[in-house]
């Protein structure tokens, strides 16, 4: 007979109310092996066995949010604090910044769908709202085709302008004139003052939420849609123009001359024969400027599709219309592209966390280290007399400024090795993020001060310059004559800016690495070498030998 023994582990714990700290009776405990489950006793305690060394334990209770806990064989008793869950089924409304309960959103919402917008022959999408959103006033700023249009939701404001807040696909905009009506999925107008509770003070004049089309509702990976229309527009009413005879009669009457008109035998008013010969046919200026049938043309082409991981929407639109006034018109060509990508789905970090829990961790506590940081410009200048005495006496043979940017690029370990190999009679100043490779090193002391002094971050480069100038002034020499060497690492644009500043100040003989900036061509490098003595870093041993002589 063969006997097989499976190891069994016991998971114990207590479930309590997170607010009252009272035990929860009858809470359900489920292990993710799908075979074991229990409920808590009168004291909120539970005990459940499992064959798994690592498991997820799901705790649920009516009226509370369910919790999932990670457990392994080394875990002590679990203490589970449950948070209450008060949920009601409320109507929800999708808004520009997320999803809200309608009761929390606003009391007045007007919606216009894509079909309503696209069916209207308008050059401006705002015009599509006319007559479709109660309480919303659309103001045409001028009669010119394509002119801007204003929306007034709560009348005229007295502070700043009266325009509402426009939110397009969750992004606040100043206007929506740039959007083609064919690219609109829906428009919601929030008219109630309660919208300010969601969108802030910018919603004082109302909110217009615009959702543009995408490929999320497509059942195919590739779809194409083409639409076009041609129409004509004319003035709804034109002014009545006086004939030449009527104008003469009117002019004679107004001026009380009665020299251009006379009454015939029947008593009717007619033109004076002597004047009638002088009257030409005249010009109907309305006919001259009026376009009786202004053509309108609009066409759009869109390509869209996708799946549950990726969807896209591409569209091109062309709108061209002539105005009812000759030589006026509007022509707009637009293109839009929209893509949604779902990179991660149902990402579960539980295996990673469980694996981390299995690791043994540190065998013992490491001794703590004191980091020498925080020496600002004032502190360093206050220590200048002691540094000067050390330089004059020979206690400090040389000073190195080792700083700049850090990064993952190979070669940056050079700076750690360089600092570690500096002689004990040298002083190291450090600056910016490059110091984090060696700022916790114990390099000893020279007299009363440590060998490693931190000047600050990159924004403290000015302080380093002031310290160098103070040393040069005290020693009655130039900066380039100081026993000071700059060993810098660059990585970001601001580091290059600091480097150019040092060059502008005339600082020479800088060692630069781990690679040269991208703007340094061979010709520029020759110029920097000849005029400023720029030297690319090599190895710590070789550079220290060259710098110390």
C-alpha positions in Angstrom: 0.0 0.0 0.0 1.2 3.5 -1.0 0.3 6.3 1.3 0.1 9.9 0.0 0.0 12.8 2.5 -0.9 16.3 1.4 0.2 19.2 3.5 -2.7 21.2 4.9 -2.5 24.8 6.1 -4.8 26.7 8.4 -5.9 30.2 7.7 -7.2 32.0 10.7 -8.4 35.5 11.2 -11.0 38.0 12.5 -13.5 40.1 10.6 -14.7 43.4 12.1 -16.6 46.5 11.2 -14.1 49.2 10.2 -16.1 52.0 11.7 -17.4 50.5 15.0 -14.6 47.8 15.5 -17.4 45.3 16.3 -17.1 41.7 15.1 -19.1 40.7 12.0 -21.1 37.5 12.4 -21.7 35.4 9.3 -19.2 37.0 7.0 -18.3 34.7 4.1 -14.7 33.6 3.7 -13.6 32.0 0.4 -10.2 30.6 -0.6 -9.4 30.9 -4.3 -8.8 27.2 -4.6 -12.6 27.0 -5.0 -12.9 24.2 -2.5 -13.0 25.7 0.9 -15.3 28.3 2.4 -16.6 29.2 5.9 -18.4 31.9 7.7 -17.3 33.8 10.8 -18.6 32.9 14.2 -20.2 35.0 16.9 -16.9 36.7 17.7 -16.2 37.4 14.0 -13.4 34.7 13.9 -12.9 32.1 11.2 -10.6 29.2 10.6 -10.3 27.5 7.2 -7.9 24.9 5.8 -6.2 24.9 2.4 -3.6 22.9 0.5 -2.1 26.0 -1.0 1.0 27.6 0.4 0.0 30.9 -1.1 -3.6 31.9 -1.6 -6.0 34.8 -2.1 -8.7 35.0 0.6 -12.0 36.8 -0.4 -14.1 38.2 2.5 -17.6 39.4 1.7 -20.6 40.5 3.8 -23.9 42.1 2.8 -23.8 45.8 3.1 -19.9 45.9 3.0 -17.3 46.2 0.3 -15.7 42.8 -0.4 -12.0 42.5 0.3 -9.3 40.3 -1.2 -6.3 39.5 0.9 -3.0 37.8 0.1 -2.0 34.9 2.4 1.0 32.6 2.6 2.0 29.9 5.0 4.1 32.3 7.1 1.2 34.8 7.6 -0.1 35.2 11.2 -3.8 35.7 12.0 -5.6 37.9 9.5 -7.4 41.0 10.8 -10.0 42.2 8.2 -11.7 45.6 8.6 -14.7 45.9 6.4 -16.0 49.2 5.1 -19.7 49.8 4.6 -21.1 50.0 1.2 -24.2 52.1 0.8 -25.3 51.9 -2.8 -28.5 52.8 -4.5 -29.5 52.3 -8.1 -29.4 55.8 -9.5 -29.6 57.1 -13.0 -26.2 58.0 -14.2 -25.1 60.6 -16.7 -21.7 60.5 -18.5 -20.1 63.9 -18.2 -17.0 65.5 -19.5 -14.9 64.5 -16.5 -16.4 61.1 -15.6 -19.6 59.5 -14.5 -22.0 61.1 -12.0 -25.3 60.3 -10.5 -27.9 62.4 -12.3 -29.1 63.7 -8.9 -25.6 64.9 -8.2 -25.1 66.3 -11.7 -27.6 68.9 -12.6 -31.4 69.4 -12.7 -31.5 70.6 -16.4 -29.7 68.8 -19.3 -30.5 69.2 -23.0 -29.1 66.5 -25.3 -28.6 66.6 -29.1 -27.5 63.4 -30.9 -25.4 62.9 -34.0 -28.3 62.5 -36.4 -29.8 65.8 -35.3 -26.5 67.6 -35.8 -25.5 66.0 -39.1 -28.9 66.5 -40.7 -28.7 70.3 -40.6 -26.9 72.3 -43.3 -24.9 74.5 -41.0 -21.3 75.8 -41.3 -20.9 76.1 -37.6 -21.8 73.3 -35.2 -23.2 75.7 -32.7 -25.9 76.7 -35.2 -27.2 73.1 -34.9 -28.3 73.9 -31.4 -30.8 76.5 -32.5 -34.3 75.5 -31.6 -33.2 72.2 -30.2 -32.1 73.1 -26.6 -34.8 74.9 -24.6 -33.5 77.9 -22.8 -30.4 78.2 -24.9 -30.0 81.3 -27.0 -27.8 81.2 -30.1 -26.4 84.6 -31.1 -24.9 85.0 -34.6 -22.2 87.6 -34.3 -22.5 88.6 -38.0 -24.3 87.5 -41.1 -21.1 86.5 -42.9 -20.9 82.8 -43.8 -18.8 80.9 -41.2 -18.9 83.7 -38.7 -18.5 82.8 -35.0 -21.6 82.1 -33.0 -22.1 82.7 -29.3 -24.2 80.6 -26.8 -26.0 82.2 -24.0 -27.5 79.8 -21.5 -28.2 82.1 -18.5 -28.4 85.4 -20.3 -25.7 88.1 -20.1 -23.1 88.0 -17.4 -21.7 91.0 -15.6 -18.2 89.6 -14.9 -15.8 88.8 -17.7 -17.6 87.2 -20.7 -20.9 85.3 -20.8 -19.6 82.3 -22.8 -20.3 78.8 -21.3 -17.5 76.3 -20.6 -16.9 74.0 -23.6 -15.7 70.5 -22.8 -14.7 68.3 -25.8 -14.0 64.7 -25.0 -13.1 65.7 -21.4 -10.8 68.6 -22.4 -11.9 72.2 -21.7 -11.9 74.4 -24.8 -12.5 78.1 -25.5 -14.9 77.3 -28.4 -16.1 74.5 -30.6 -16.0 76.3 -34.0 -13.2 74.0 -35.2 -15.3 70.8 -35.0 -17.1 69.5 -38.0 -20.8 68.6 -37.4 -20.2 65.2 -39.0 -17.7 64.3 -36.3 -20.1 65.0 -33.4 -21.5 62.0 -31.5 -23.6 64.0 -29.1 -23.9 67.4 -27.4 -25.2 67.9 -23.9 -25.9 71.4 -22.5 -25.9 71.7 -18.7 -28.1 74.6 -17.9 -28.5 74.3 -14.2 -26.3 76.2 -11.7 -25.6 72.8 -10.1 -23.1 72.1 -12.9 -20.7 74.5 -11.1 -20.4 72.0 -8.3 -18.7 69.6 -10.8 -16.9 72.0 -13.1 -16.1 74.9 -10.8 -16.5 78.6 -11.4 -16.0 78.3 -15.2 -19.4 76.7 -15.3 -21.1 79.8 -14.1 -22.5 80.4 -17.6 -23.4 76.8 -18.2 -21.5 73.9 -19.7 -21.6 72.5 -23.3 -20.3 68.9 -23.4 -19.3 67.6 -26.8 -18.5 64.0 -27.5 -16.9 63.2 -30.8 -17.2 60.0 -32.8 -14.8 57.1 -32.4 -14.7 53.5 -33.6 -15.8 51.9 -30.3 -19.3 51.0 -31.5 -18.2 49.5 -34.7 -18.8 45.8 -35.3 -16.2 45.6 -38.1 -12.5 46.4 -38.1 -12.9 48.6 -41.1 -15.8 50.9 -42.0 -16.1 53.7 -44.5 -18.8 56.4 -44.5 -19.2 59.1 -47.2 -21.8 61.8 -47.3 -22.3 64.9 -49.4 -25.0 67.4 -50.2 -25.5 70.5 -52.4 -28.0 73.1 -51.6 -28.9 76.7 -52.2 -29.7 79.5 -49.9 -31.5 82.8 -50.4 -32.7 85.7 -48.4 -36.0 85.0 -46.8 -37.1 88.6 -47.4 -35.7 91.3 -49.6 -36.4 95.0 -49.4 -38.8 96.7 -51.8 -37.0 99.2 -54.1 -38.6 102.4 -55.3 -38.9 102.8 -59.1 -37.4 105.8 -60.7 -40.8 107.5 -61.0 -41.6 106.7 -57.3 -38.3 108.1 -56.2 -38.9 111.4 -58.1 -42.3 111.7 -56.6 -40.9 111.1 -53.2 -38.0 113.5 -53.6 -40.4 116.2 -55.0 -42.7 115.7 -52.1 -40.0 115.7 -49.4 -38.3 118.8 -50.7 -41.7 120.5 -51.4 -40.5 121.6 -54.8 -43.1 120.1 -57.1 -40.9 121.1 -60.1 -40.3 117.6 -61.2 -44.0 116.4 -61.1 -47.3 117.8 -62.3 -50.9 116.7 -62.5 -52.4 115.5 -65.8 -55.9 116.3 -67.0 -57.3 113.5 -64.9 -55.7 114.9 -61.8 -53.1 112.1 -61.6 -49.5 112.9 -60.6 -47.1 112.5 -63.5 -43.5 113.5 -64.3 -43.0 116.9 -65.7 -42.2 116.3 -69.4 -39.2 118.7 -69.1 -37.7 116.7 -66.3 -38.8 113.2 -67.5 -36.3 113.3 -70.3 -33.5 113.8 -67.8 -34.3 110.7 -65.7 -32.3 107.6 -66.6 -33.3 104.0 -65.8 -31.4 104.1 -62.5 -29.5 101.3 -60.7 -31.1 98.7 -58.4 -28.2 98.4 -56.0 -29.8 95.5 -54.2 -29.7 93.4 -57.4 -26.1 94.4 -57.8 -25.0 93.0 -54.4 -27.6 90.3 -53.9 -27.0 86.7 -54.8 -30.4 85.2 -55.5 -29.3 81.6 -55.1 -26.1 81.1 -53.1 -24.8 77.5 -53.5 -23.8 75.4 -50.5 -21.6 72.4 -50.7 -20.6 70.0 -47.9 -18.9 66.6 -48.1 -17.3 64.3 -45.5 -15.4 61.0 -45.6 -14.7 59.0 -42.5 -12.9 55.7 -41.9 -13.4 53.9 -38.5 -13.4 50.5 -36.8 -11.4 48.4 -34.4 -11.9 45.8 -31.7 -12.0 45.7 -27.9 -8.3 46.5 -27.7 -8.0 49.3 -30.3 -10.4 51.5 -32.2 -9.8 54.4 -34.5 -11.7 57.2 -36.3 -10.3 59.2 -39.2 -12.3 61.8 -41.0 -11.9 64.6 -43.6 -14.5 67.3 -44.1 -15.0 70.1 -46.7 -17.5 72.8 -46.4 -17.9 75.5 -49.0 -20.8 78.1 -49.2 -21.3 81.3 -51.0 -23.0 84.2 -49.1 -26.2 85.9 -50.3 -24.0 89.0 -50.6 -21.8 88.6 -53.7 -18.1 88.0 -53.3 -18.7 86.7 -49.7 -18.4 83.1 -48.7 -16.9 80.5 -46.4 -14.5 77.6 -47.2 -13.2 75.2 -44.6 -11.2 72.0 -44.9 -10.7 69.9 -41.7 -9.1 66.6 -40.7 -9.4 64.7 -37.5 -7.9 61.6 -36.1 -8.8 59.7 -32.9 -7.4 56.5 -31.6 -8.2 54.6 -28.3 -5.8 51.9 -27.2 -6.4 49.6 -24.3 -3.0 48.5 -23.2 -3.7 46.5 -20.1 -6.7 44.4 -19.3 -7.4 42.6 -16.0 -3.8 43.2 -14.8 -3.2 41.1 -11.7 -0.2 41.8 -9.5 -1.1 39.0 -7.0 1.5 36.5 -8.4 4.2 39.1 -8.1 3.2 40.1 -4.6 3.0 36.5 -3.5 6.4 35.8 -5.0 7.8 38.7 -3.1 6.3 37.4 0.2 8.1 34.1 -0.4 11.5 35.7 -0.6 13.6 35.6 2.6 14.3 39.3 2.8 17.3 40.8 4.5 19.2 38.4 6.7 20.1 41.2 9.2 19.8 44.9 9.6 22.5 46.8 7.9 24.2 49.6 10.0 22.8 53.0 9.2 24.7 55.7 7.4 24.9 59.4 7.9 24.7 61.4 4.7 26.6 64.6 4.5 24.3 67.0 2.7 22.8 70.4 2.9 25.9 72.7 2.7 24.5 75.8 1.1 26.5 78.7 -0.3 26.4 80.6 3.0 27.7 77.6 5.0 30.5 77.0 2.5 31.5 80.6 2.5 31.5 80.7 6.3 33.9 77.8 6.1 36.1 79.5 3.5 38.7 80.7 6.0 39.3 77.2 7.2 39.5 75.9 3.6 41.9 78.7 2.6 44.1 77.9 5.6 44.1 74.2 4.6 44.9 75.1 0.9 47.8 77.5 2.0 49.2 75.0 4.5 49.0 72.2 1.9 46.5 70.1 3.9 44.2 70.5 0.8 46.2 69.8 -2.3 43.3 70.1 -4.8 39.5 70.7 -5.0 37.3 68.7 -7.3 33.8 69.7 -8.2 32.1 66.5 -9.3 28.5 67.0 -10.4 25.9 67.1 -13.1 23.1 64.8 -14.0 22.6 61.2 -13.3 21.0 58.5 -15.5 21.0 54.9 -16.5 23.4 55.4 -19.4 26.5 53.2 -19.2 29.6 55.0 -18.0 28.2 56.9 -15.1 29.9 54.7 -12.6 33.0 56.6 -13.6 32.1 59.3 -11.2 31.7 57.0 -8.2 35.0 55.4 -8.9 36.6 58.8 -9.5 35.5 60.1 -6.1 36.5 57.0 -4.3 40.1 57.2 -5.8 40.7 60.9 -5.0 43.6 61.2 -2.5 42.9 62.0 1.1 44.4 65.5 0.8 41.8 66.5 -1.8 38.4 68.1 -1.2 35.3 67.1 -3.2 32.4 69.5 -3.9 29.3 67.9 -5.4 26.3 69.3 -7.2 23.0 68.1 -8.7 21.7 64.6 -9.2 25.0 63.0 -10.1 26.0 63.1 -6.4 23.5 60.3 -5.6 26.0 57.8 -6.9 28.5 58.6 -4.2 27.0 61.1 -1.7 26.7 58.4 1.1 30.4 57.5 0.9 32.5 58.1 4.0 35.5 59.9 2.6 36.9 61.0 5.9 37.7 64.6 7.0 40.3 67.3 6.5 40.6 69.1 9.7 37.2 70.1 11.0 35.2 69.6 7.8 34.4 66.4 5.8 36.1 65.8 2.5 32.7 65.6 0.7 30.7 68.8 0.7 27.3 69.1 -1.0 26.6 72.4 -2.7 23.0 71.5 -3.6 21.0 70.7 -6.7 21.3 72.0 -10.3 19.4 75.2 -9.4 22.3 75.9 -7.0 24.9 76.1 -9.7 25.0 79.8 -9.1 26.1 79.1 -5.6 29.0 77.0 -6.8 30.1 79.8 -9.1 29.9 82.3 -6.2 32.0 79.9 -4.0 34.6 79.6 -6.8 34.7 83.4 -7.2 35.1 83.9 -3.5 38.1 81.5 -3.4 39.7 83.2 -6.4 39.3 86.6 -4.8 40.8 85.4 -1.5 43.7 83.8 -3.2 44.2 86.8 -5.5 44.0 84.8 -8.7 41.6 83.9 -11.5 39.1 81.1 -11.4 41.1 79.1 -13.9 44.2 79.5 -11.7 42.6 77.9 -8.7 43.6 74.4 -7.6 40.1 73.4 -8.8 38.9 71.0 -11.4 35.4 70.5 -12.7 34.4 66.9 -13.6 30.9 67.1 -14.9 28.3 64.7 -16.3 25.5 65.9 -18.6 22.2 64.2 -19.4 19.4 66.8 -19.7 19.0 70.0 -21.6 19.4 72.1 -18.4 22.8 70.5 -17.8 23.9 71.7 -21.3 22.5 75.2 -20.4 24.7 75.2 -17.2 27.7 74.0 -19.3 27.2 76.9 -21.8 27.0 79.3 -18.9 30.3 78.1 -17.5 31.9 78.5 -20.9 30.4 82.0 -21.2 32.0 82.8 -17.8 35.4 81.7 -19.2 35.8 78.6 -17.1 38.3 76.3 -18.7 39.7 72.7 -18.5 36.3 71.1 -17.7 36.3 67.3 -17.9 32.9 66.2 -19.5 31.2 62.9 -19.9 30.2 60.1 -20.1 29.6 61.2 -23.7 29.6 64.6 -25.4 26.3 66.5 -25.9 24.6 65.9 -29.3 25.3 69.4 -30.5 29.0 69.0 -30.2 30.2 68.3 -33.8 33.9 67.6 -34.6 34.3 71.3 -35.5 32.6 72.5 -32.3 34.7 70.1 -30.3 37.9 71.4 -31.8 36.7 75.0 -31.0 36.0 74.0 -27.4 39.3 72.2 -27.0 41.3 75.1 -28.4 39.5 77.9 -26.6 38.3 76.3 -23.3 40.4 73.2 -22.9 37.3 70.9 -22.8 38.4 67.3 -22.2 36.2 64.2 -22.5 36.6 61.8 -19.5 38.8 58.7 -20.0 39.4 56.6 -16.9 39.5 57.8 -13.2 43.2 56.8 -12.9 44.3 58.6 -16.0 42.2 61.7 -15.3 43.3 62.0 -11.7 46.9 61.7 -12.8 46.4 64.4 -15.4 44.6 66.8 -13.0 47.0 66.4 -10.1 50.1 66.3 -12.1 
